Protein backbone atom coordinates (compact mmCIF):
# COMPACT_ATOMS: atom_id res chain seq x y z
CA UNK A 1 0.00 0.00 0.00
CA UNK A 2 3.01 2.32 0.21
CA UNK A 3 3.83 4.52 -2.76
CA UNK A 4 7.54 5.38 -2.94
CA UNK A 5 8.17 8.90 -4.27
CA UNK A 6 11.54 10.51 -4.87
CA UNK A 7 10.89 13.75 -6.77
CA UNK A 8 10.06 17.17 -5.34
CA UNK A 9 7.98 17.80 -8.47
CA UNK A 10 5.58 14.94 -7.77
CA UNK A 11 2.01 16.27 -7.55
CA UNK A 12 1.34 14.79 -4.10
CA UNK A 13 4.59 16.22 -2.70
CA UNK A 14 3.60 19.62 -4.07
CA UNK A 15 0.19 19.39 -2.38
CA UNK A 16 1.82 18.59 0.96
CA UNK A 17 4.42 21.36 0.58
CA UNK A 18 1.71 23.98 0.05
CA UNK A 19 -0.67 22.59 2.65
CA UNK A 20 1.98 22.33 5.37
CA UNK A 21 2.71 26.04 4.86
CA UNK A 22 -0.92 27.18 4.75
CA UNK A 23 -2.62 24.64 7.02
CA UNK A 24 -5.26 23.52 4.52
CA UNK A 25 -5.44 22.34 0.93
CA UNK A 26 -7.41 24.09 -1.79
CA UNK A 27 -10.15 21.52 -1.19
CA UNK A 28 -10.32 22.49 2.48
CA UNK A 29 -8.58 19.42 3.90
CA UNK A 30 -6.59 20.05 7.07
CA UNK A 31 -2.87 19.35 6.93
CA UNK A 32 -0.68 18.72 9.95
CA UNK A 33 2.72 17.38 10.86
CA UNK A 34 3.97 14.87 13.41
CA UNK A 35 2.85 11.47 14.69
CA UNK A 36 0.78 13.11 17.46
CA UNK A 37 -1.31 14.93 14.84
CA UNK A 38 -2.03 11.67 13.03
CA UNK A 39 -2.68 9.75 16.25
CA UNK A 40 -5.24 12.33 17.43
CA UNK A 41 -6.97 12.23 14.03
CA UNK A 42 -7.32 8.44 14.30
CA UNK A 43 -8.75 8.39 17.83
CA UNK A 44 -12.33 7.18 18.39
CA UNK A 45 -14.72 10.13 18.36
CA UNK A 46 -12.56 12.15 16.00
CA UNK A 47 -14.38 14.19 13.35
CA UNK A 48 -11.47 13.61 10.97
CA UNK A 49 -11.26 11.29 7.99
CA UNK A 50 -7.60 10.58 7.22
CA UNK A 51 -7.18 10.81 3.45
CA UNK A 52 -3.44 10.85 2.77
CA UNK A 53 -0.24 10.35 4.79
CA UNK A 54 3.29 11.27 3.77
CA UNK A 55 6.26 9.78 5.67
CA UNK A 56 10.03 9.77 5.44
CA UNK A 57 11.74 6.41 5.05
CA UNK A 58 13.02 6.58 8.66
CA UNK A 59 9.61 7.51 10.09
CA UNK A 60 7.89 4.73 8.15
CA UNK A 61 9.88 2.18 10.10
CA UNK A 62 9.72 3.98 13.45
CA UNK A 63 5.95 4.56 13.35
CA UNK A 64 4.92 1.30 11.72
CA UNK A 65 2.26 0.47 14.40
CA UNK A 66 0.66 3.90 13.96
CA UNK A 67 0.61 3.62 10.16
CA UNK A 68 -0.94 0.17 10.44
CA UNK A 69 -4.02 1.84 11.95
CA UNK A 70 -4.74 3.88 8.82
CA UNK A 71 -8.14 3.23 7.21
CA UNK A 72 -8.07 1.00 4.16
CA UNK A 73 -8.91 3.84 1.79
CA UNK A 74 -6.18 6.19 3.07
CA UNK A 75 -3.25 6.91 0.76
CA UNK A 76 0.26 6.29 2.16
CA UNK A 77 3.37 7.61 0.43
CA UNK A 78 7.05 7.51 1.41
CA UNK A 79 9.73 10.03 0.46
CA UNK A 80 13.44 10.39 1.32
CA UNK A 81 14.22 12.09 4.63
CA UNK A 82 16.04 14.99 2.95
CA UNK A 83 12.97 15.75 0.83
CA UNK A 84 10.69 15.66 3.87
CA UNK A 85 12.95 18.22 5.57
CA UNK A 86 12.60 20.49 2.53
CA UNK A 87 8.80 20.58 2.61
CA UNK A 88 8.25 20.42 6.39
CA UNK A 89 6.82 23.39 8.26
CA UNK A 90 8.75 22.78 11.48
CA UNK A 91 12.44 23.15 12.32
CA UNK A 92 12.79 19.58 13.57
CA UNK A 93 10.36 17.52 11.46
CA UNK A 94 9.40 14.08 12.70
CA UNK A 95 8.85 12.62 9.26
CA UNK A 96 5.05 12.27 9.35
CA UNK A 97 2.43 14.51 7.74
CA UNK A 98 -1.25 13.90 7.03
CA UNK A 99 -4.17 15.33 5.10
CA UNK A 100 -7.49 14.91 6.86
CA UNK A 101 -11.02 15.85 5.92
CA UNK A 102 -13.12 17.20 8.78
CA UNK A 103 -16.79 16.30 8.80
CA UNK A 104 -18.92 19.32 8.00
CA UNK A 105 -20.77 21.10 10.79
CA UNK A 106 -24.30 22.44 10.53
CA UNK A 107 -24.22 25.49 12.80
CA UNK A 108 -28.01 25.71 12.74
CA UNK A 109 -28.28 22.21 14.22
CA UNK A 110 -25.72 23.03 16.93
CA UNK A 111 -27.42 26.31 17.87
CA UNK A 112 -30.78 24.55 18.12
CA UNK A 113 -29.44 21.84 20.45
CA UNK A 114 -30.31 21.86 24.13
CA UNK A 115 -27.97 23.92 26.36
CA UNK A 116 -25.63 24.80 23.50
CA UNK A 117 -22.46 26.73 24.34
CA UNK A 118 -20.84 28.51 21.41
CA UNK A 119 -17.65 30.57 21.39
CA UNK A 120 -17.60 33.34 18.77
CA UNK A 121 -14.13 34.71 18.01
CA UNK A 122 -14.39 38.30 16.80
CA UNK A 123 -11.28 39.66 15.13
CA UNK A 124 -8.61 37.70 17.04
CA UNK A 125 -5.29 37.79 15.18
CA UNK A 126 -2.98 35.52 17.20
CA UNK A 127 -3.14 31.90 15.95
CA UNK A 128 -1.83 30.68 19.31
CA UNK A 129 -4.79 32.32 21.05
CA UNK A 130 -7.41 30.84 18.75
CA UNK A 131 -5.80 27.41 19.08
CA UNK A 132 -5.85 27.65 22.87
CA UNK A 133 -9.50 28.74 22.77
CA UNK A 134 -10.39 25.65 20.72
CA UNK A 135 -8.55 23.51 23.27
CA UNK A 136 -10.37 25.12 26.22
CA UNK A 137 -13.71 24.79 24.44
CA UNK A 138 -13.05 21.09 23.96
CA UNK A 139 -11.99 20.55 27.58
CA UNK A 140 -14.82 22.55 29.16
CA UNK A 141 -17.76 21.25 27.15
CA UNK A 142 -18.48 23.91 24.53
CA UNK A 143 -20.54 22.93 21.51
CA UNK A 144 -18.61 24.76 18.77
CA UNK A 145 -16.13 27.54 18.04
CA UNK A 146 -17.00 30.06 15.32
CA UNK A 147 -14.39 32.42 13.88
CA UNK A 148 -16.03 35.45 12.27
CA UNK A 149 -14.63 36.90 9.04
CA UNK A 150 -11.54 38.98 9.85
CA UNK A 151 -10.40 36.52 12.52
CA UNK A 152 -7.20 34.51 12.08
CA UNK A 153 -7.81 31.15 10.44
CA UNK A 154 -8.28 28.52 13.21
CA UNK A 155 -6.78 25.97 10.80
CA UNK A 156 -3.52 27.93 10.68
CA UNK A 157 -0.62 25.50 11.40
CA UNK A 158 0.33 27.33 14.62
CA UNK A 159 -3.30 27.35 15.78
CA UNK A 160 -3.63 23.62 15.11
CA UNK A 161 -0.45 22.89 17.09
CA UNK A 162 -1.73 25.06 19.97
CA UNK A 163 -5.00 23.16 20.30
CA UNK A 164 -3.19 19.81 20.80
CA UNK A 165 -5.66 17.59 18.92
CA UNK A 166 -8.87 19.35 19.98
CA UNK A 167 -9.42 20.45 16.39
CA UNK A 168 -10.51 16.86 15.66
CA UNK A 169 -13.18 16.83 18.40
CA UNK A 170 -14.39 20.42 18.67
CA UNK A 171 -16.52 21.60 15.72
CA UNK A 172 -14.90 24.74 14.28
CA UNK A 173 -16.25 27.11 11.63
CA UNK A 174 -13.95 29.64 9.97
CA UNK A 175 -14.74 32.86 8.09
CA UNK A 176 -18.40 33.08 9.16
CA UNK A 177 -20.34 36.23 8.30
CA UNK A 178 -21.32 38.13 11.44
CA UNK A 179 -24.76 39.14 10.21
CA UNK A 180 -25.73 35.56 9.34
CA UNK A 181 -24.36 34.16 12.61
CA UNK A 182 -26.22 36.63 14.83
CA UNK A 183 -29.48 36.13 12.96
CA UNK A 184 -29.15 32.36 13.35
CA UNK A 185 -28.40 32.68 17.08
CA UNK A 186 -31.44 34.88 17.69
CA UNK A 187 -33.72 32.67 15.62
CA UNK A 188 -32.52 29.69 17.69
CA UNK A 189 -33.12 31.42 21.02
CA UNK A 190 -29.44 31.57 21.97
CA UNK A 191 -28.49 34.33 24.44
CA UNK A 192 -25.51 36.35 23.23
CA UNK A 193 -23.01 37.35 25.92
CA UNK A 194 -20.00 39.60 25.57
CA UNK A 195 -17.05 40.52 27.76
CA UNK A 196 -16.44 44.10 28.88
CA UNK A 197 -14.04 44.98 31.71
CA UNK A 198 -16.16 48.06 32.50
CA UNK A 199 -19.38 46.10 32.97
CA UNK A 200 -20.84 46.23 36.47
CA UNK A 201 -22.14 42.66 36.08
CA UNK A 202 -19.51 40.16 37.16
CA UNK A 203 -19.17 36.78 35.51
CA UNK A 204 -20.01 34.78 38.63
CA UNK A 205 -23.25 36.67 39.25
CA UNK A 206 -24.66 35.99 35.78
CA UNK A 207 -26.88 33.03 34.90
CA UNK A 208 -24.91 31.05 32.32
CA UNK A 209 -27.28 28.14 31.94
CA UNK A 210 -29.35 27.42 28.85
CA UNK A 211 -28.10 28.05 25.32
CA UNK A 212 -25.50 30.83 25.16
CA UNK A 213 -22.90 32.27 22.82
CA UNK A 214 -19.79 34.04 24.11
CA UNK A 215 -18.27 36.84 22.06
CA UNK A 216 -14.47 37.03 22.37
CA UNK A 217 -12.67 40.14 21.11
CA UNK A 218 -9.06 41.26 20.83
CA UNK A 219 -7.06 41.76 24.01
CA UNK A 220 -6.29 45.45 23.55
CA UNK A 221 -9.29 46.72 21.60
CA UNK A 222 -11.92 44.32 22.95
CA UNK A 223 -15.11 43.77 20.99
CA UNK A 224 -15.81 46.09 18.04
CA UNK A 225 -18.72 48.41 18.79
CA UNK A 226 -20.94 46.90 16.09
CA UNK A 227 -20.33 43.44 17.59
CA UNK A 228 -20.84 44.39 21.25
CA UNK A 229 -24.21 45.90 20.31
CA UNK A 230 -25.34 42.41 19.35
CA UNK A 231 -24.84 41.16 22.93
CA UNK A 232 -27.84 40.65 25.17
CA UNK A 233 -25.57 41.23 28.16
CA UNK A 234 -21.97 42.31 28.77
CA UNK A 235 -20.06 40.67 31.62
CA UNK A 236 -16.77 41.43 33.34
CA UNK A 237 -14.11 39.24 34.92
CA UNK A 238 -12.86 40.96 38.10
CA UNK A 239 -9.09 41.51 38.04
CA UNK A 240 -6.64 43.61 40.03
CA UNK A 241 -6.62 47.27 39.09
CA UNK A 242 -2.93 47.23 38.22
CA UNK A 243 -3.57 44.72 35.43
CA UNK A 244 -4.81 46.25 32.20
CA UNK A 245 -6.50 43.17 30.74
CA UNK A 246 -6.46 39.39 30.47
CA UNK A 247 -5.14 37.38 27.56
CA UNK A 248 -8.08 36.59 25.26
CA UNK A 249 -7.58 32.83 25.51
CA UNK A 250 -7.21 33.02 29.30
CA UNK A 251 -10.39 35.06 29.64
CA UNK A 252 -12.27 32.57 27.48
CA UNK A 253 -11.04 29.68 29.62
CA UNK A 254 -12.23 31.45 32.81
CA UNK A 255 -15.62 32.12 31.23
CA UNK A 256 -16.05 28.53 30.05
CA UNK A 257 -15.04 27.18 33.45
CA UNK A 258 -17.77 29.25 35.09
CA UNK A 259 -20.25 27.97 32.50
CA UNK A 260 -19.25 24.37 33.27
CA UNK A 261 -19.36 25.02 37.04
CA UNK A 262 -22.90 26.38 36.89
CA UNK A 263 -23.92 23.28 34.94
CA UNK A 264 -22.17 21.10 37.53
CA UNK A 265 -19.71 19.97 34.90
CA UNK A 266 -22.37 17.99 33.07
CA UNK A 267 -21.13 18.31 29.53
CA UNK A 268 -23.39 17.96 26.52
CA UNK A 269 -22.29 15.41 23.90
C-alpha positions as CSV (number, residue, x, y, z in Angstrom):
1,X,0.0,0.0,0.0
2,X,3.0,2.3,0.2
3,X,3.8,4.5,-2.8
4,X,7.5,5.4,-2.9
5,X,8.2,8.9,-4.3
6,X,11.5,10.5,-4.9
7,X,10.9,13.8,-6.8
8,X,10.1,17.2,-5.3
9,X,8.0,17.8,-8.5
10,X,5.6,14.9,-7.8
11,X,2.0,16.3,-7.6
12,X,1.3,14.8,-4.1
13,X,4.6,16.2,-2.7
14,X,3.6,19.6,-4.1
15,X,0.2,19.4,-2.4
16,X,1.8,18.6,1.0
17,X,4.4,21.4,0.6
18,X,1.7,24.0,0.1
19,X,-0.7,22.6,2.6
20,X,2.0,22.3,5.4
21,X,2.7,26.0,4.9
22,X,-0.9,27.2,4.7
23,X,-2.6,24.6,7.0
24,X,-5.3,23.5,4.5
25,X,-5.4,22.3,0.9
26,X,-7.4,24.1,-1.8
27,X,-10.1,21.5,-1.2
28,X,-10.3,22.5,2.5
29,X,-8.6,19.4,3.9
30,X,-6.6,20.1,7.1
31,X,-2.9,19.3,6.9
32,X,-0.7,18.7,9.9
33,X,2.7,17.4,10.9
34,X,4.0,14.9,13.4
35,X,2.9,11.5,14.7
36,X,0.8,13.1,17.5
37,X,-1.3,14.9,14.8
38,X,-2.0,11.7,13.0
39,X,-2.7,9.7,16.2
40,X,-5.2,12.3,17.4
41,X,-7.0,12.2,14.0
42,X,-7.3,8.4,14.3
43,X,-8.7,8.4,17.8
44,X,-12.3,7.2,18.4
45,X,-14.7,10.1,18.4
46,X,-12.6,12.2,16.0
47,X,-14.4,14.2,13.4
48,X,-11.5,13.6,11.0
49,X,-11.3,11.3,8.0
50,X,-7.6,10.6,7.2
51,X,-7.2,10.8,3.4
52,X,-3.4,10.9,2.8
53,X,-0.2,10.3,4.8
54,X,3.3,11.3,3.8
55,X,6.3,9.8,5.7
56,X,10.0,9.8,5.4
57,X,11.7,6.4,5.1
58,X,13.0,6.6,8.7
59,X,9.6,7.5,10.1
60,X,7.9,4.7,8.1
61,X,9.9,2.2,10.1
62,X,9.7,4.0,13.5
63,X,5.9,4.6,13.3
64,X,4.9,1.3,11.7
65,X,2.3,0.5,14.4
66,X,0.7,3.9,14.0
67,X,0.6,3.6,10.2
68,X,-0.9,0.2,10.4
69,X,-4.0,1.8,12.0
70,X,-4.7,3.9,8.8
71,X,-8.1,3.2,7.2
72,X,-8.1,1.0,4.2
73,X,-8.9,3.8,1.8
74,X,-6.2,6.2,3.1
75,X,-3.2,6.9,0.8
76,X,0.3,6.3,2.2
77,X,3.4,7.6,0.4
78,X,7.0,7.5,1.4
79,X,9.7,10.0,0.5
80,X,13.4,10.4,1.3
81,X,14.2,12.1,4.6
82,X,16.0,15.0,3.0
83,X,13.0,15.8,0.8
84,X,10.7,15.7,3.9
85,X,12.9,18.2,5.6
86,X,12.6,20.5,2.5
87,X,8.8,20.6,2.6
88,X,8.2,20.4,6.4
89,X,6.8,23.4,8.3
90,X,8.8,22.8,11.5
91,X,12.4,23.1,12.3
92,X,12.8,19.6,13.6
93,X,10.4,17.5,11.5
94,X,9.4,14.1,12.7
95,X,8.8,12.6,9.3
96,X,5.1,12.3,9.3
97,X,2.4,14.5,7.7
98,X,-1.2,13.9,7.0
99,X,-4.2,15.3,5.1
100,X,-7.5,14.9,6.9
101,X,-11.0,15.9,5.9
102,X,-13.1,17.2,8.8
103,X,-16.8,16.3,8.8
104,X,-18.9,19.3,8.0
105,X,-20.8,21.1,10.8
106,X,-24.3,22.4,10.5
107,X,-24.2,25.5,12.8
108,X,-28.0,25.7,12.7
109,X,-28.3,22.2,14.2
110,X,-25.7,23.0,16.9
111,X,-27.4,26.3,17.9
112,X,-30.8,24.5,18.1
113,X,-29.4,21.8,20.4
114,X,-30.3,21.9,24.1
115,X,-28.0,23.9,26.4
116,X,-25.6,24.8,23.5
117,X,-22.5,26.7,24.3
118,X,-20.8,28.5,21.4
119,X,-17.7,30.6,21.4
120,X,-17.6,33.3,18.8
121,X,-14.1,34.7,18.0
122,X,-14.4,38.3,16.8
123,X,-11.3,39.7,15.1
124,X,-8.6,37.7,17.0
125,X,-5.3,37.8,15.2
126,X,-3.0,35.5,17.2
127,X,-3.1,31.9,15.9
128,X,-1.8,30.7,19.3
129,X,-4.8,32.3,21.1
130,X,-7.4,30.8,18.7
131,X,-5.8,27.4,19.1
132,X,-5.8,27.6,22.9
133,X,-9.5,28.7,22.8
134,X,-10.4,25.6,20.7
135,X,-8.6,23.5,23.3
136,X,-10.4,25.1,26.2
137,X,-13.7,24.8,24.4
138,X,-13.1,21.1,24.0
139,X,-12.0,20.6,27.6
140,X,-14.8,22.6,29.2
141,X,-17.8,21.2,27.2
142,X,-18.5,23.9,24.5
143,X,-20.5,22.9,21.5
144,X,-18.6,24.8,18.8
145,X,-16.1,27.5,18.0
146,X,-17.0,30.1,15.3
147,X,-14.4,32.4,13.9
148,X,-16.0,35.4,12.3
149,X,-14.6,36.9,9.0
150,X,-11.5,39.0,9.8
151,X,-10.4,36.5,12.5
152,X,-7.2,34.5,12.1
153,X,-7.8,31.1,10.4
154,X,-8.3,28.5,13.2
155,X,-6.8,26.0,10.8
156,X,-3.5,27.9,10.7
157,X,-0.6,25.5,11.4
158,X,0.3,27.3,14.6
159,X,-3.3,27.4,15.8
160,X,-3.6,23.6,15.1
161,X,-0.4,22.9,17.1
162,X,-1.7,25.1,20.0
163,X,-5.0,23.2,20.3
164,X,-3.2,19.8,20.8
165,X,-5.7,17.6,18.9
166,X,-8.9,19.4,20.0
167,X,-9.4,20.5,16.4
168,X,-10.5,16.9,15.7
169,X,-13.2,16.8,18.4
170,X,-14.4,20.4,18.7
171,X,-16.5,21.6,15.7
172,X,-14.9,24.7,14.3
173,X,-16.2,27.1,11.6
174,X,-13.9,29.6,10.0
175,X,-14.7,32.9,8.1
176,X,-18.4,33.1,9.2
177,X,-20.3,36.2,8.3
178,X,-21.3,38.1,11.4
179,X,-24.8,39.1,10.2
180,X,-25.7,35.6,9.3
181,X,-24.4,34.2,12.6
182,X,-26.2,36.6,14.8
183,X,-29.5,36.1,13.0
184,X,-29.2,32.4,13.3
185,X,-28.4,32.7,17.1
186,X,-31.4,34.9,17.7
187,X,-33.7,32.7,15.6
188,X,-32.5,29.7,17.7
189,X,-33.1,31.4,21.0
190,X,-29.4,31.6,22.0
191,X,-28.5,34.3,24.4
192,X,-25.5,36.3,23.2
193,X,-23.0,37.3,25.9
194,X,-20.0,39.6,25.6
195,X,-17.1,40.5,27.8
196,X,-16.4,44.1,28.9
197,X,-14.0,45.0,31.7
198,X,-16.2,48.1,32.5
199,X,-19.4,46.1,33.0
200,X,-20.8,46.2,36.5
201,X,-22.1,42.7,36.1
202,X,-19.5,40.2,37.2
203,X,-19.2,36.8,35.5
204,X,-20.0,34.8,38.6
205,X,-23.3,36.7,39.3
206,X,-24.7,36.0,35.8
207,X,-26.9,33.0,34.9
208,X,-24.9,31.1,32.3
209,X,-27.3,28.1,31.9
210,X,-29.4,27.4,28.8
211,X,-28.1,28.0,25.3
212,X,-25.5,30.8,25.2
213,X,-22.9,32.3,22.8
214,X,-19.8,34.0,24.1
215,X,-18.3,36.8,22.1
216,X,-14.5,37.0,22.4
217,X,-12.7,40.1,21.1
218,X,-9.1,41.3,20.8
219,X,-7.1,41.8,24.0
220,X,-6.3,45.5,23.6
221,X,-9.3,46.7,21.6
222,X,-11.9,44.3,22.9
223,X,-15.1,43.8,21.0
224,X,-15.8,46.1,18.0
225,X,-18.7,48.4,18.8
226,X,-20.9,46.9,16.1
227,X,-20.3,43.4,17.6
228,X,-20.8,44.4,21.3
229,X,-24.2,45.9,20.3
230,X,-25.3,42.4,19.4
231,X,-24.8,41.2,22.9
232,X,-27.8,40.7,25.2
233,X,-25.6,41.2,28.2
234,X,-22.0,42.3,28.8
235,X,-20.1,40.7,31.6
236,X,-16.8,41.4,33.3
237,X,-14.1,39.2,34.9
238,X,-12.9,41.0,38.1
239,X,-9.1,41.5,38.0
240,X,-6.6,43.6,40.0
241,X,-6.6,47.3,39.1
242,X,-2.9,47.2,38.2
243,X,-3.6,44.7,35.4
244,X,-4.8,46.2,32.2
245,X,-6.5,43.2,30.7
246,X,-6.5,39.4,30.5
247,X,-5.1,37.4,27.6
248,X,-8.1,36.6,25.3
249,X,-7.6,32.8,25.5
250,X,-7.2,33.0,29.3
251,X,-10.4,35.1,29.6
252,X,-12.3,32.6,27.5
253,X,-11.0,29.7,29.6
254,X,-12.2,31.4,32.8
255,X,-15.6,32.1,31.2
256,X,-16.1,28.5,30.1
257,X,-15.0,27.2,33.4
258,X,-17.8,29.3,35.1
259,X,-20.3,28.0,32.5
260,X,-19.3,24.4,33.3
261,X,-19.4,25.0,37.0
262,X,-22.9,26.4,36.9
263,X,-23.9,23.3,34.9
264,X,-22.2,21.1,37.5
265,X,-19.7,20.0,34.9
266,X,-22.4,18.0,33.1
267,X,-21.1,18.3,29.5
268,X,-23.4,18.0,26.5
269,X,-22.3,15.4,23.9
